[in-house]
């Protein structure tokens, strides 16, 4: 029996990868529980097992006693305790193994479908691939091999729950490491990654070896390397961006293939205003704002795309808007606009100390007063917005009939892929100044590295451009009053 016990423990250790010591401790606990029925007067019973011979020793209140002859009930009790201990040890072993592989690429076999979720067999256990974690258009079948990354590992009772994902940005990252040896060897680094699963991804790469072109190595000869990744992602478009520490270079790179004229950085708000020509506007924004949205995620800054004429109108409106704040003079309003503060909302989220340190002659107390007033005006504008929206809806119903008769589009524009050469159409319902506000989304996500703040030269250049724009607007002659005679 003693030899059999050692052999059984060794067999379970090999099959289920459970530590032998945990198994012996579980058996000792089970035998001690069963032995209490034979020594009811003992306060403490301890059972020890020799790890080499398997011989058991029973100690009652510190004194060695003869091991009891267990009956059927005692043996059943010991069996249940041992089974429970083995299950707990097996669960802990699985958890430790797969928790260490979190965010790593893993391959499994599709087992079955349950309400849209896919059960994937990983060999030792099953994992779940929920519908939201599947790439749109995935067509999986039972018995098919599937790749995914481990997104979450948790203990649920006696089991380990493993959640897989094919939509997480790490899935693209791991595929790059698998297909491109230079990334696996740390010659090329993925510095930032932004993804909208099933549609488009942007990957910023850099090389530690000047002889290795990061972008060319990722693409491969005639696109062979990137093609394997695109095929695994179901045709998802991938833009490979050349990384640069300077935002003045990185932002135009991330917005390719659009041609950028100027980049103005507003460090107080983490915002970049990008100027483009009229014919490049829709290409820079992308279909449904996808290009600029992914670029914003990639660099970790808000990006606003506009033309020079739109910037002139925006600055003119911003100066007049800020002058409505009581006690805020036009000169101070212009200096605030130079820092990229273009609305009540922008001013309301500012830190008074940062504002006072940036704007010469402005105290923290005065800055706080302006911020409080801007917050009130911003709330008033929000209260007015639903009424204005309701008025527009009523007007549209008078012109076009009930809202329910409006035409509906069955196909999402994102469903049709756009190549780098064609210009995607901009959203007709978008804001006229093309403001893409994504600061919260960019900073909360974990799929990118936030770039450094602009240096003093970049910030000075931005202030100079904004100042020249403001001065150009103020030098223009005011428009003639309606009905005035033209001399």
C-alpha positions as CSV (number, residue, x, y, z in Angstrom):
1,X,0.0,0.0,0.0
2,X,2.8,2.4,0.9
3,X,4.6,1.7,-2.4
4,X,1.3,2.1,-4.3
5,X,0.7,5.5,-2.7
6,X,4.1,6.9,-3.8
7,X,3.5,5.5,-7.4
8,X,0.0,7.0,-7.5
9,X,1.2,10.4,-6.4
10,X,4.0,10.3,-9.0
11,X,1.5,9.3,-11.7
12,X,-0.9,12.2,-10.9
13,X,2.1,14.6,-10.8
14,X,3.1,13.7,-14.3
15,X,-0.4,13.6,-15.8
16,X,-1.8,16.8,-14.3
17,X,1.4,18.7,-13.6
18,X,0.5,19.1,-9.9
19,X,3.3,19.5,-7.3
20,X,3.9,16.2,-5.4
21,X,4.1,18.1,-2.1
22,X,0.6,19.5,-2.6
23,X,-0.7,15.9,-3.3
24,X,1.0,14.5,-0.2
25,X,-0.3,17.4,2.0
26,X,-3.8,16.8,0.6
27,X,-3.7,13.1,1.5
28,X,-2.3,13.8,5.0
29,X,-5.2,16.2,5.6
30,X,-7.7,13.6,4.3
31,X,-6.3,10.9,6.5
32,X,-6.2,13.1,9.6
33,X,-9.9,14.0,9.0
34,X,-10.8,10.3,8.8
35,X,-8.6,9.4,11.9
36,X,-10.6,11.8,14.1
37,X,-13.5,9.3,14.1
38,X,-11.2,6.7,15.8
39,X,-9.7,9.1,18.3
40,X,-12.7,11.2,19.4
41,X,-11.0,12.3,22.6
42,X,-7.9,13.7,20.9
43,X,-7.7,17.5,20.5
44,X,-5.3,17.3,17.6
45,X,-4.5,14.6,15.1
46,X,-1.6,14.8,12.6
47,X,-0.8,12.3,9.9
48,X,2.6,12.3,8.3
49,X,3.6,10.3,5.1
50,X,7.1,9.4,4.3
51,X,7.8,10.8,0.9
52,X,10.2,8.0,-0.1
53,X,8.5,4.9,1.3
54,X,4.9,6.1,1.6
55,X,4.6,4.8,5.2
56,X,2.1,6.8,7.3
57,X,2.6,8.0,10.9
58,X,-0.3,9.1,13.1
59,X,0.2,11.5,16.0
60,X,-2.6,12.3,18.5
61,X,-1.9,15.2,20.9
62,X,1.8,14.9,20.3
63,X,2.0,11.2,20.9
64,X,2.5,8.6,18.2
65,X,-0.4,6.1,17.9
66,X,-1.1,3.1,15.7
67,X,-2.6,4.1,12.3
68,X,-6.3,3.3,12.5
69,X,-8.0,0.7,10.3
70,X,-10.3,3.0,8.3
71,X,-13.8,1.8,7.7
72,X,-16.0,2.4,4.6
73,X,-17.4,5.8,5.8
74,X,-13.9,7.1,6.9
75,X,-12.4,6.0,3.7
76,X,-15.2,7.7,1.7
77,X,-14.5,10.9,3.6
78,X,-10.8,10.7,2.9
79,X,-11.5,10.1,-0.8
80,X,-13.7,13.2,-1.1
81,X,-11.1,15.4,0.6
82,X,-8.4,14.0,-1.6
83,X,-10.5,14.6,-4.8
84,X,-11.2,18.2,-3.7
85,X,-7.5,18.8,-3.0
86,X,-6.5,17.4,-6.3
87,X,-9.0,19.6,-8.1
88,X,-7.9,22.7,-6.3
89,X,-4.3,21.9,-7.1
90,X,-5.1,21.2,-10.8
91,X,-7.0,24.5,-11.0
92,X,-4.1,26.4,-9.4
93,X,-1.7,24.7,-11.8
94,X,-3.8,25.6,-14.8
95,X,-4.3,29.2,-13.6
96,X,-0.5,29.7,-13.0
97,X,0.3,28.3,-16.5
98,X,-2.2,30.4,-18.5
99,X,-2.0,33.5,-16.4
100,X,1.7,33.6,-17.3
101,X,0.7,33.5,-21.0
102,X,-1.7,36.4,-20.8
103,X,-1.5,38.6,-24.0
104,X,0.5,35.8,-25.7
105,X,-0.5,34.2,-29.0
106,X,-2.1,30.7,-28.6
107,X,-3.5,28.2,-31.0
108,X,-6.5,26.0,-30.3
109,X,-9.2,23.9,-32.0
110,X,-12.8,25.0,-32.4
111,X,-15.0,22.7,-30.4
112,X,-18.6,24.1,-30.4
113,X,-20.7,27.2,-30.6
114,X,-22.9,28.5,-27.7
115,X,-24.9,31.6,-28.5
116,X,-22.3,33.2,-30.7
117,X,-19.4,32.4,-28.4
118,X,-16.9,29.7,-29.5
119,X,-15.4,27.1,-27.2
120,X,-11.8,26.5,-28.1
121,X,-9.8,23.5,-26.9
122,X,-6.3,24.4,-25.8
123,X,-5.2,20.8,-25.0
124,X,-5.3,20.9,-21.2
125,X,-8.5,22.8,-20.9
126,X,-11.1,24.7,-22.9
127,X,-11.2,28.5,-23.4
128,X,-14.0,30.8,-24.6
129,X,-13.9,33.2,-27.6
130,X,-16.9,35.5,-27.1
131,X,-18.6,37.1,-30.1
132,X,-17.3,40.7,-29.3
133,X,-13.7,39.3,-29.3
134,X,-14.2,37.8,-32.8
135,X,-13.1,39.7,-35.9
136,X,-16.2,40.8,-37.9
137,X,-16.5,38.3,-40.7
138,X,-14.8,35.4,-38.9
139,X,-16.2,32.2,-40.2
140,X,-15.1,29.4,-37.8
141,X,-16.1,25.8,-38.0
142,X,-15.8,22.9,-35.5
143,X,-12.4,21.1,-35.8
144,X,-10.8,24.2,-37.4
145,X,-7.5,25.6,-35.9
146,X,-7.8,29.2,-34.7
147,X,-5.3,31.7,-33.4
148,X,-6.0,34.2,-30.6
149,X,-4.4,35.9,-27.7
150,X,-5.3,35.2,-24.0
151,X,-7.1,38.2,-22.8
152,X,-8.2,37.2,-19.3
153,X,-7.6,34.3,-16.9
154,X,-9.7,33.9,-13.7
155,X,-10.6,31.3,-11.1
156,X,-14.3,30.3,-11.1
157,X,-15.0,27.8,-8.3
158,X,-13.1,24.6,-9.2
159,X,-12.5,25.7,-12.8
160,X,-10.3,28.2,-14.6
161,X,-12.0,30.5,-17.0
162,X,-9.9,31.6,-20.0
163,X,-11.1,34.4,-22.4
164,X,-9.5,34.6,-25.8
165,X,-9.5,37.6,-28.1
166,X,-8.9,38.2,-31.8
167,X,-9.8,41.9,-31.7
168,X,-7.3,43.0,-29.1
169,X,-4.4,45.1,-30.5
170,X,-2.0,42.6,-28.9
171,X,-3.2,40.0,-31.5
172,X,-1.8,42.1,-34.3
173,X,1.4,42.7,-32.3
174,X,2.0,39.0,-31.8
175,X,1.3,38.2,-35.4
176,X,4.0,40.8,-36.4
177,X,6.4,39.1,-33.9
178,X,5.6,35.7,-35.5
179,X,5.9,36.7,-39.1
180,X,8.8,39.2,-38.9
181,X,12.0,37.8,-37.5
182,X,13.5,41.3,-37.0
183,X,10.8,42.1,-34.4
184,X,11.3,38.8,-32.6
185,X,15.1,39.6,-32.5
186,X,14.4,43.1,-31.2
187,X,16.0,44.7,-34.2
188,X,12.7,46.3,-35.0
189,X,10.4,47.6,-32.3
190,X,6.6,48.2,-32.4
191,X,6.4,51.6,-30.7
192,X,2.7,52.2,-31.0
193,X,-0.4,50.4,-32.3
194,X,-4.0,51.4,-32.9
195,X,-6.6,49.1,-34.2
196,X,-10.3,48.9,-35.3
197,X,-10.7,45.2,-35.6
198,X,-11.8,44.0,-39.0
199,X,-11.3,47.3,-40.7
200,X,-8.0,49.0,-40.2
201,X,-4.8,49.1,-38.0
202,X,-1.9,51.5,-37.8
203,X,1.4,50.2,-36.5
204,X,4.3,52.5,-35.8
205,X,7.7,50.8,-36.0
206,X,11.4,51.8,-35.5
207,X,14.7,50.1,-36.1
208,X,17.7,50.0,-33.8
209,X,20.0,49.1,-36.7
210,X,20.5,51.9,-39.2
211,X,21.0,49.3,-42.0
212,X,17.6,47.8,-41.5
213,X,14.6,49.7,-42.9
214,X,11.8,49.1,-40.4
215,X,8.9,49.7,-42.8
216,X,10.4,47.7,-45.6
217,X,11.2,44.7,-43.4
218,X,7.6,44.6,-42.1
219,X,6.2,44.7,-45.6
220,X,8.6,42.1,-47.0
221,X,9.5,41.4,-50.6
222,X,6.4,42.2,-52.7
223,X,4.4,42.4,-49.5
224,X,4.8,38.7,-48.6
225,X,5.2,39.2,-44.9
226,X,2.4,41.7,-44.4
227,X,0.1,39.6,-46.7
228,X,0.3,36.6,-44.2
229,X,-0.8,38.9,-41.4
230,X,-3.6,40.5,-43.5
231,X,-4.9,37.0,-44.4
232,X,-5.0,35.9,-40.7
233,X,-7.0,39.1,-40.0
234,X,-9.5,38.5,-42.7
235,X,-8.4,41.2,-45.0
236,X,-8.0,43.9,-42.4
237,X,-6.0,46.9,-43.8
238,X,-2.7,47.6,-42.1
239,X,-0.8,50.9,-42.3
240,X,2.8,50.7,-41.3
241,X,4.0,54.0,-39.9
242,X,7.6,55.1,-39.5
243,X,8.1,56.1,-35.8
244,X,9.7,59.4,-34.9
245,X,10.1,61.0,-31.4
246,X,9.0,64.4,-32.8
247,X,5.3,64.9,-33.1
248,X,5.9,67.3,-35.9
249,X,7.1,64.3,-38.0
250,X,5.1,61.4,-36.4
251,X,1.7,63.0,-36.9
252,X,2.1,63.5,-40.7
253,X,3.4,60.0,-40.9
254,X,0.4,58.6,-39.1
255,X,-2.0,60.5,-41.4
256,X,-0.5,59.1,-44.6
257,X,-1.4,58.9,-47.4
258,X,-2.7,62.4,-46.9
259,X,-0.3,65.3,-47.5
260,X,0.0,67.6,-44.5
261,X,0.8,71.3,-44.8
262,X,1.3,72.3,-41.1
263,X,1.1,70.8,-37.6
264,X,0.4,73.0,-34.6
265,X,0.8,71.5,-31.2
266,X,-1.2,72.7,-28.2
267,X,0.5,71.1,-25.2
268,X,-1.9,72.4,-22.6
269,X,-4.7,70.3,-24.1
270,X,-2.7,67.6,-25.7
271,X,-4.2,68.7,-29.0
272,X,-2.7,68.9,-32.5
273,X,-4.2,71.1,-35.2
274,X,-3.3,69.7,-38.6
275,X,-3.7,71.9,-41.7
276,X,-4.3,70.3,-45.1
277,X,-5.3,71.5,-48.5
278,X,-9.0,71.2,-49.5
279,X,-8.3,68.3,-51.9
280,X,-6.6,66.4,-49.1
281,X,-9.2,67.0,-46.4
282,X,-11.4,63.9,-47.0
283,X,-8.3,61.7,-47.4
284,X,-6.8,62.9,-44.1
285,X,-10.1,62.4,-42.2
286,X,-10.8,59.0,-43.7
287,X,-14.1,57.2,-44.1
288,X,-16.2,57.9,-41.1
289,X,-13.2,59.6,-39.5
290,X,-11.3,56.4,-39.3
291,X,-7.9,57.6,-40.5
292,X,-7.7,60.5,-38.1
293,X,-9.2,58.5,-35.3
294,X,-6.6,55.8,-35.5
295,X,-3.8,58.4,-35.9
296,X,-5.0,60.1,-32.7
297,X,-4.9,56.7,-30.9
298,X,-1.4,56.0,-32.3
299,X,0.2,59.3,-31.1
300,X,-1.8,59.7,-27.9
301,X,-2.9,63.3,-28.8
302,X,-6.2,64.8,-30.1
303,X,-5.9,65.6,-33.8
304,X,-8.1,68.1,-35.5
305,X,-8.0,68.2,-39.3
306,X,-8.9,71.5,-41.1
307,X,-8.0,73.8,-43.9
308,X,-6.4,77.2,-43.5
309,X,-9.8,78.9,-44.1
310,X,-11.5,76.8,-41.5
311,X,-8.8,77.7,-39.0
312,X,-9.2,81.4,-39.7
313,X,-13.0,81.1,-39.0
314,X,-12.4,78.9,-35.9
315,X,-9.9,81.4,-34.4
316,X,-12.1,84.4,-35.1
317,X,-15.1,82.6,-33.5
318,X,-13.0,81.5,-30.5
319,X,-11.7,85.0,-29.8
320,X,-15.3,86.4,-29.9
321,X,-16.6,83.5,-27.8
322,X,-14.0,83.9,-25.0
323,X,-14.5,87.7,-24.9
324,X,-18.1,86.9,-23.7
325,X,-16.6,85.8,-20.4
326,X,-16.9,88.7,-17.9
327,X,-13.5,90.4,-17.3
328,X,-11.7,88.6,-20.1
329,X,-10.3,91.2,-22.5
330,X,-9.7,90.6,-26.2
331,X,-5.9,90.7,-25.8
332,X,-6.1,87.9,-23.2
333,X,-8.6,86.0,-25.3
334,X,-6.1,86.1,-28.2
335,X,-3.3,84.8,-25.9
336,X,-5.5,81.9,-24.8
337,X,-6.3,81.1,-28.4
338,X,-2.6,81.0,-29.1
339,X,-2.4,78.2,-26.6
340,X,-5.1,76.2,-28.4
341,X,-8.0,77.1,-26.1
342,X,-10.8,77.5,-28.7
343,X,-14.0,77.1,-26.7
344,X,-15.7,77.3,-23.2
345,X,-15.2,73.5,-22.9
346,X,-11.4,73.8,-23.5
347,X,-11.1,76.5,-20.9
348,X,-13.3,74.8,-18.3
349,X,-11.0,71.7,-18.1
350,X,-7.8,73.7,-17.6
351,X,-5.8,73.7,-14.4
352,X,-5.5,77.3,-13.1
353,X,-1.9,76.9,-12.1
354,X,-0.9,75.6,-15.6
355,X,-2.8,78.5,-17.1
356,X,-1.2,81.1,-14.8
357,X,2.3,79.7,-15.5
358,X,1.7,79.8,-19.3
359,X,0.0,83.1,-19.7
360,X,2.2,86.0,-18.5
361,X,0.5,88.4,-16.1
362,X,-2.4,86.0,-15.2
363,X,-2.8,84.9,-11.6
364,X,-4.1,81.6,-10.4
365,X,-7.1,83.3,-8.7
366,X,-8.1,85.1,-11.9
367,X,-7.6,82.0,-14.0
368,X,-9.9,80.0,-11.6
369,X,-12.6,82.7,-12.0
370,X,-12.4,82.5,-15.8
371,X,-12.5,78.7,-15.6
372,X,-15.5,78.6,-13.4
373,X,-17.4,81.1,-15.6
374,X,-16.4,79.1,-18.8
375,X,-17.8,75.9,-17.1
376,X,-21.1,77.7,-16.5
377,X,-21.3,79.0,-20.1
378,X,-20.4,75.5,-21.4
379,X,-23.3,74.0,-19.4
380,X,-25.7,76.6,-20.7
381,X,-24.6,75.8,-24.3
382,X,-25.3,72.1,-23.6
383,X,-28.8,72.9,-22.3
384,X,-29.5,74.9,-25.4
385,X,-28.3,72.1,-27.8
386,X,-31.3,69.8,-27.4
387,X,-33.7,72.6,-28.2
388,X,-31.8,73.6,-31.3
389,X,-31.6,70.0,-32.3
390,X,-35.3,69.6,-31.8
391,X,-35.9,72.6,-34.0
392,X,-33.8,71.3,-36.8
393,X,-35.6,67.9,-36.6
394,X,-39.0,69.6,-36.8
395,X,-37.9,71.7,-39.8
396,X,-36.5,68.6,-41.6
397,X,-39.8,66.8,-41.0
398,X,-41.7,69.7,-42.6
399,X,-39.4,69.5,-45.7
400,X,-38.9,65.8,-46.1
401,X,-41.9,64.2,-44.2
402,X,-41.7,62.2,-41.0
403,X,-38.3,61.2,-39.7
404,X,-39.2,57.5,-40.2
405,X,-39.3,58.2,-44.0
406,X,-35.7,59.2,-44.1
407,X,-33.6,56.9,-46.3
408,X,-31.6,54.3,-44.5
409,X,-28.3,52.8,-45.5
410,X,-28.1,49.0,-45.1
411,X,-24.4,48.8,-45.7
412,X,-21.9,50.4,-43.3
413,X,-19.4,52.5,-45.3
414,X,-16.6,50.8,-43.3
415,X,-17.6,47.4,-44.8
416,X,-16.0,48.4,-48.1
417,X,-12.3,48.7,-47.8
418,X,-10.5,51.7,-49.2
419,X,-7.0,51.5,-50.7
420,X,-4.3,54.0,-50.0
421,X,-4.8,55.6,-53.4
422,X,-8.5,56.5,-53.2
423,X,-9.9,59.3,-51.1
424,X,-12.6,58.1,-48.6
425,X,-15.7,60.3,-48.4
426,X,-16.1,62.3,-45.2
427,X,-19.1,62.0,-43.0
428,X,-21.7,64.6,-44.1
429,X,-23.0,64.8,-40.5
430,X,-19.6,65.6,-39.1
431,X,-18.8,68.9,-37.4
432,X,-17.9,71.6,-39.9
433,X,-14.5,72.1,-38.4
434,X,-13.8,68.4,-38.4
435,X,-13.1,68.3,-34.6
436,X,-12.1,64.8,-33.7
437,X,-12.0,64.8,-29.8
438,X,-10.5,61.6,-28.6
439,X,-8.3,62.6,-25.7
440,X,-10.1,60.3,-23.2
441,X,-10.1,57.3,-25.6
442,X,-6.4,57.8,-26.4
443,X,-5.2,58.0,-22.9
444,X,-7.4,55.2,-21.5
445,X,-6.4,52.6,-24.1
446,X,-3.4,50.4,-23.7
447,X,-2.7,49.9,-27.3
448,X,-0.2,52.8,-27.8
449,X,2.6,54.7,-26.2
450,X,1.9,58.3,-25.4
451,X,4.5,60.5,-27.1
452,X,6.5,63.0,-25.3
453,X,5.3,66.6,-24.9
454,X,6.4,69.0,-27.7
455,X,9.7,70.9,-27.0
456,X,10.0,74.6,-26.7
457,X,10.8,75.1,-30.4
458,X,7.6,73.2,-31.4
459,X,5.5,75.2,-29.0
460,X,7.0,78.5,-30.0
461,X,6.3,77.7,-33.7
462,X,2.7,76.9,-32.9
463,X,2.2,80.1,-30.9
464,X,3.8,82.1,-33.8
465,X,1.4,80.6,-36.4
466,X,-1.6,81.1,-34.2
467,X,-0.6,84.7,-33.5
468,X,-0.1,85.4,-37.2
469,X,-3.5,84.0,-38.0
470,X,-5.1,86.1,-35.3
471,X,-3.3,89.3,-36.5
472,X,-4.3,88.5,-40.1
473,X,-8.0,88.2,-39.0
474,X,-7.9,91.5,-37.0
475,X,-6.3,93.4,-40.0
476,X,-9.1,92.5,-42.3
477,X,-11.7,95.1,-43.0
478,X,-15.0,94.4,-41.4
479,X,-17.8,93.5,-43.8
480,X,-20.1,96.3,-44.9
481,X,-23.4,96.6,-43.1
482,X,-26.5,95.4,-45.0
483,X,-28.0,98.1,-47.0
484,X,-25.0,100.4,-46.8
485,X,-24.1,102.3,-50.0
486,X,-21.0,101.2,-51.9
487,X,-18.8,104.1,-52.7
